[in-house]
Amino acid sequence: MKSVVTVCCLSFLLGLVALVESDEDYTEDEEMILSLILQDDTQPEAESRPPAQFYRCTKDAWRMPGQYIVVMRNGTHVNQVERTARRLRAKAAKRGYLIEILQTYSGAFHGFLVKMSSDVLHMAVKLPHVEYIEEDSSIFAQSIPWNLQRILQNKHESGKYSPPNDGAKVGVYLLDTSVQVTHREIEERVMVTDFNSVPEEDGVRVHRQASQCDSHGTHIAGVVSGRDSGVARGASVNSVRVLNCQGKGTVSGALAGLEYIQSSLMSQPIRPVIVLLPFVGGFSRTLNTACRKMVESGTVLIAAAGNYNDDACLYSPASEPEVITVGAVNFADQPLSTGTTGTNVGRCVDVFAPGDDIISASSDCSTCFTTKSGTSQAAAHVAGIAAVLLNRSPNSSSAELLQQLLHHSVRNVINPESLPLNHRLSTPNMVAALPDSTSTLIGEDLLCRSVWSERSAVKGFATTTARCRHSEEMLSCSSFSQNGVRAGERVEERDGQKECVAINGNGGHGVFAIARCCTGHKAQCQMLESPERGEDADCPPDHQLTGCSYSSSSGDVSYSDRPLHGSRRACPAKRGEMSYASCCHTSSLECRLKEQDPTGVSEQVKVSCEDSWTLTGCQGLSSGSGVRGAFALGNTCVVHTAGGDKGAAAIATCCRHRTTHQPSEH
């Protein structure tokens, strides 16, 4: 390039010489340039003074080398600015460099903006009338992107993103495409591992440009820990490539990636650690099993729900219960929908997070940004929030972390009408958020969530099952039927794990089982059933009753007795029915009932536990009308009735761990 420039300059010089020799008129510009070319560089400038100062941005990532603002001394006239620019052009030309004047300034100061090689700087700072030269640099809007603003609980500091901590103690493994590690957002924050297991790209004309191959992974890494766009800006990211330049991989490649991470963690243990899976495939028993095994070994796995506007349970790894599965919402906190695609929903989704028009690092250049949408971006937000939570409570298990995520989430902002009818009740109405800076919640606190089963078949006495995670305790079991015809629910144990089994009634349209799954219970819990049909299920002395369940052999269960919470703690059973009592023993646990009677004719009755109390059980108390079911939404017990003029009451069992300064209520 320089040789080409030199040829151009020589041609220019010859042209000027020809002008002189022919005694033709030539411009002042050309005269000055010619005199500078013929000038002996060993002679000092007519106006000898120290070189001008040179300044550059204190943020290296924001610098723009090759573009400079030349500021003239006070009192400099416009024509002197122009002559200085021409003089610089001539001096650069003599050395074989081309420069370009991009802008002149004559308002707040006199000067010009020049695009040139840094090799010309030593000449520029010696020019007459120049006060100083400043290297150009980037500036950025300081409003927080909507997605970061949305996950903040403290909104009082406008224009500033300030999470409780930066997640610096947490390592994240990202299974994705390759990543552009030189991008200013993630430079020195991402380590590229030596793992690479991707299929060949489809088609014969695929151009494996770095900007294409790195696109998805770079954007996701920026959302997790980018300097300006990241959620947890101190978290380290390890890139494990399982997707090719088209964003496509294989189940076998993902399995190999998980195995690589497992091996790495065995040789160099990192705790706490998060594995981020921003991809989906069809349902795979093998991939789900591998993910489950990793969680059991102490690793947190977070996955995208998928962008197919479908049931997340049909895809992997989103369908694995031990994985934290994330759906996407837009700016209005509604399920992400773009044309024929949109976020997957349903009972396999654990929480939602921002996933629409998310700004983050672009692989087009080292300072470029772009927006992308999808559940991958939503999962990256939750990975960042999880890093903040684990940074504060590093010994939390995956189940405890999920409970903390749900506890801090914003509830009931999603319009149920925006969800498919068959998924409205089972899809969690929660959008992930960072904890409030004043929160003292840790993994040992009593926290509960509801886990829904799939709907049973419609034949009489068909069953369906809901299960908790392995490190969660089931503290109650309930059921729900759209038409109210159900035979109740029971608790069974299989392979050492409790199962909530719901039973469809004769003429029912299918039934759902809802397990109340809890962590931080610090108790020895057991499920006790009636000795015989029609007999009560009693808790042993010194045990707390956390919930009741009922089943009927006739195919239609009734709810007309409230649990007993006095000196005797029991679940009463009607004739022909079995009752099941969840009983927990620990000196610090205390439970109580809270009841809400119907007000007029209502198809829905709610009652919530107070602050510091956690909802462990929920049931309806029939007053003549049928009860379609009872279930917990957050810390609220919801009872649906099948009509009638008397309605039904909602009864919540609320429990807490009594601290030393809290008196017992029993």
Buried (B, 14 or more C-beta within 10 A) or exposed (E): EEEEBBEEBEEBBEEBEEBEEEEEEBEEBBEBBBEBBEEEEEEEEEEEEEBBEBBBBEEEBBBBEEBBBBBBBEEBEEEBBBBBBBBBBBBBBBBBBBBEBEEBBEEEEBBBBBBBBEEBBEBBBBBBBBBBBBBBBEEEEEEBBBBBBBBBBBEEEEEEBEBBBBBEBBBBBBBBBBBBBBBBBBBEBBEBBEBBBBBEBEEEEBEEEEBBBBBBBBBBBBBBBBBBBBBBBBBBBBBBBBBBBBBBBBBBBBBBBBBBBBEBBEEEEBEBBBBBBBBBBEBBEEBBBBBBEBBBEBBBBBBBBBBBBBBBBBBBBBBBBBBBBBBBBBEEBBBBBBEEBBBBBBBBBBBBBBBBBBBBBBBBEBBBBBBBBBBBBBBBBBBBBBBBBBBBBEEBBBBBBBBBBBBBBBBEBBEEEBBEEBBBBBBBBBBBBBBEEEBEBBBBBBBBBBBBBBBBEEEBBBBBBBBBBBBBBBBBBBBBBBBBBBBBBBBBEEEEEBBBBBBBBEEBBBBBBBBBBBBBBBBEBBBBBBEEBBBBBBBEEEBBBBBBBBBBBEBBBBBEBBBBBEEEBBBBBBEEBBBBBBBBBBEBBBBBBBEBEBEEEBBEBBBBBEEEBBBBBBBBBBBEBBBBBBBBBBBBBBBBBBEBEEBBBBBBBBBBBBEEEEEEEE
